[in-house]
Amino acid sequence: MSGHSNDNVSSKELWGGGISPYSVSYGKMMMWFFLVSDALTFSGLLVAYGFSRTASESPWPIGEQVFRALPGLDGEYPLIYVALMTFILIVSSVTMVLAVEAGHRNDKRGVVRWMLATIIGGAFFLGSQAWEWSHFIHGGGGMFTLAKEVTVTDDHDESHILPKGTAIYMDHHFGALAEPYNDGDKSVVLEEDHGHVKLVQYGEHTHEAELHDLTINKYVVGEAHIHGDDAVKLWDAREKGAMVFGANMSENEYAIQQTYANFFFFITGFHGFHVFSGVVINFIIFVMAYRGVFERRGHYEMVEKVGLYWHFIDLVWVFVFTFYYLI
Amino acid sequence: MERDDLIVNDSYSLDAHHSEEAGVKIRKNVYFVTVLLTAITAVEVAMGIIFKRAETYTWEAIKWTFIILTLVKAGYIILSFMHLGDERKTLKYTVLAPYLLFIVYLIFIAFTEGWGHLESHTLYH
């Protein structure tokens, strides 16, 4: 198993000098110490997130309502993509354990094979995270605010009195044309015809989107859909020129405050940066293993040390996933 | 240059080997832990999808279930995947003590201050 850790050595001898009191090599011990400090950094970030959220006066977005898209598909798949990312990272952690285990048997081919699998898993995670960021920035159709109070009935026949300034969310087909229309793009025209509102973009290809579905409370408790005449009523009561799409440096469609979006980018970005550095380091060690450096050295402890860093990354993600997306 | 991963008379790195048979058993344990972690994650995701926050009266219970499941996952990753369970007790405590001491307190103080902040905002505009 792990060398001398289970040996019966007296306390006096252990701490008497000349040997490692933890019965591990210098490099492994320092990697553990670094991981402890890095974990405290991430804990600081997550605690700051907890504080900001508890102290937040406006409603905090709900994870499964913000993250419900899958790349290339149209429907709603709450949390599925994030679950897939978590699974990819866990699997890459497993392949890393198997690489370390192969190293303990001096199985060079095994080490190379499993490290390659880990690198590929890490690369997939990074690509997925990049898509998540891009989708978050792009938004799910944008929103406008009401210029006056409106009363509507939703899909479940419940009546809502919406005060001035309420955020009304558009679906992404309509929102995709509403954005250039809001920006003053002359190629997009608003057409009204027997109570049907349409946005049409003329050009080489004509795109059109009809106003079907508006949502209130899209990202918080009490999400409801408005259709038909009531939807047109909301559209007519909109505050002109005050639409928000996606997320940028000054505003976002997910909440009134910027805190939610800020923490999303900071925490997942800091974590993603660790994954990126982990993939780079893994690749370097992979090449070294392939070229026989560790075979000549007689042990694969470098793989083990780098494995510790990779597992740490997975560990942090487990916590980020729970506290940011689930709770 | 002196190799610093080979401590004189004691080579922790060179001795960390195991045989092929021991390897089979170890791999089986790794696969078991993998299935366990995947299953726990699947349960967490299913709960996340089914239970909407604050719309169920048992949200506190669900929240704590998430936290406990996450701690179980973290425990398996640290003790099994990172092999901390196989290390000396002193190293185990050196690594885990900061969490049990600092983090628990940090979490407590963050929520206490957060609530205080919110209350002071809503009471004294």
Interface residues (C-beta under 8 A of the other chain):
Chain A: M1 S2 G3 H4 S5 N6 G18 I19 S20 P21 Y22 S23 V24 S25 Y26 G27 K28 M29 W32 L35 V36 A39 L40 S43 G44 V47 A48 G50 F51 S52 R53 T54 A55 S56 E57 I62 G63 E64 P78 L79 I80 V82 A83 T86 F87 I90 V91 S93 V94 M96 V97 L98 V100 E101 H104 R105 N106 V221 G298 H299 E301 E304 G307 L308 H311 F312 D314 L315 V318 F319 T322 Y325 L326 I327
Chain B: D4 D5 I7 V8 N9 D10 Y12 S13 L14 D15 A16 H17 H18 S19 E20 A22 G23 I26 R27 V30 T34 L37 T38 T41 A42 E44 V45 M47 G48 I49 K52 R53 A54 E55 K63 F66 I67 L69 T70 K73 A74 I77 I78 F81 M82 H83 D86 E87 R88 T90 L91 T94 V95 P98 Y99 F102 I103 L106 I107 A110 F111 E113 G114 W115 H117 L118 H121 T122
